[in-house]
Amino acid sequence: MTFKVLFLSPHYLAKKSSQDPFRHELISEVAKKSDEFLYIQTNDFYDELTGIFPQKNDETLFYNKIKKFSPTLIISLNASGITNRLVTLFP
């Protein structure tokens, strides 16, 4: 069985291309322990404060990426990306 980890986290640095040291180290270590790893920066897809996807295409892309990956384990920092729909897809 393949151990597939989905890691969901928001990003708060002004420079979106880099992670803060804590997230970077945590993501790296979790990735090393999994057979397959997918990191999604959740606030690239929706507003963390409201939970609203600004565009329908963003919502579709977000859920399609996750469904296609079909994770064994979902890790979320601060419950980021944990929506009712995601809980329904992966109870």
Secondary structure in CASP SS format (residue, H / E / C, confidence):
PFRMAT SS
TARGET T0000
AUTHOR 0000-0000-0000
METHOD secondary structure of the structure
MODEL  1
M C 1.00
T C 1.00
F C 1.00
K E 1.00
V E 1.00
L E 1.00
F E 1.00
L E 1.00
S E 1.00
P C 1.00
H C 1.00
Y C 1.00
L C 1.00
A C 1.00
K C 1.00
K C 1.00
S C 1.00
S C 1.00
Q C 1.00
D C 1.00
P H 1.00
F H 1.00
R H 1.00
H H 1.00
E H 1.00
L H 1.00
I H 1.00
S H 1.00
E H 1.00
V H 1.00
A H 1.00
K H 1.00
K C 1.00
S C 1.00
D C 1.00
E E 1.00
F E 1.00
L E 1.00
Y E 1.00
I E 1.00
Q E 1.00
T H 1.00
N H 1.00
D H 1.00
F C 1.00
Y C 1.00
D C 1.00
E C 1.00
L C 1.00
T C 1.00
G C 1.00
I C 1.00
F C 1.00
P C 1.00
Q C 1.00
K H 1.00
N H 1.00
D H 1.00
E H 1.00
T H 1.00
L H 1.00
F H 1.00
Y H 1.00
N H 1.00
K H 1.00
I H 1.00
K H 1.00
K H 1.00
F H 1.00
S C 1.00
P C 1.00
T C 1.00
L E 1.00
I E 1.00
I E 1.00
S E 1.00
L H 1.00
N H 1.00
A H 1.00
S C 1.00
G C 1.00
I C 1.00
T C 1.00
N H 1.00
R H 1.00
L H 1.00
V H 1.00
T H 1.00
L H 1.00
F C 1.00
P C 1.00
END
